[in-house]
Structures are given as C-alpha cells and as structure tokens.
Amino acid sequence: MNDERDPLLESLFSQAERELVEDNFTAQVMDRVEKRRRNVLIGRFAIVAFIIVLELLLSAPLQNTAGVITQALGTSLIEVESEWLTLVFAPLNSIAGLIGTVLLGMQILYRRMVR
C-alpha cells in the first residue's frame, strides 16, 4: 500500500470536517429545489399550451400537407397492366417503397461498416 497522501484529497477531507455555519442550510436547499420544480412545471405547461395553440392554428394546413404527401408517396413508378402484378409489386413500385428500400439498404451498409 502507498503511504503518500494526495494533498488535494486531504484538503477535501479537511473541508468536509468543518461545521456548517448556517442553521437553515437544509431549508434553503429545499426552497431552491421547490423553486426549480415549480419553474420546470410552469415551463412544461407553457410548452403544452404553445403546442395546443400551434395545433389549432395549423391543423388545416398540416392536414392538407399530409394528404398531399400521402398521395405523392403512393405514386407508382412503373405502370403495370396486370392487376395482380400491381398488387404484388405495390410495396416496391411506389416512391415510398423506393425511399424505404434505399433507407433499408443504407442501414444494412452502415451495420456492415460498423461491425
């Protein structure tokens, strides 16, 4: 075992042995904790209120945008004459299918490169 003592560690222990001067230290700490909790709660309520107001103001434009995106992603890349072929290749024969396939391929490449 080493008999050398770290001066910084010794000073920390000596500081910890001193008595606290303030009698209401615990009360002050609890007041700060309560104030912090109150501020966090008020902040959360403000964020929720902001999101609700934003939802009320933008509900129609957001719904229209989602509808347009849904229609655009379902667009077929190649027109297929046969109905059963259309059903079979529907997941791959669309813009959404192309995006999904590209993302899946990127994930596979990433996993192979990282391992």
Secondary structure, 3 states (H helix, E strand, C coil): CCCCCCHHHHHHHHHHHCCCCCCCHHHHHHHHHHHHHHHHHHHHHHHHHHHHHHHHHHHHHHHHHHHHHHHHHCCECCCCCCHHHHHHHCCCCEHHHHHHHHHHHHHHHHHHHHC
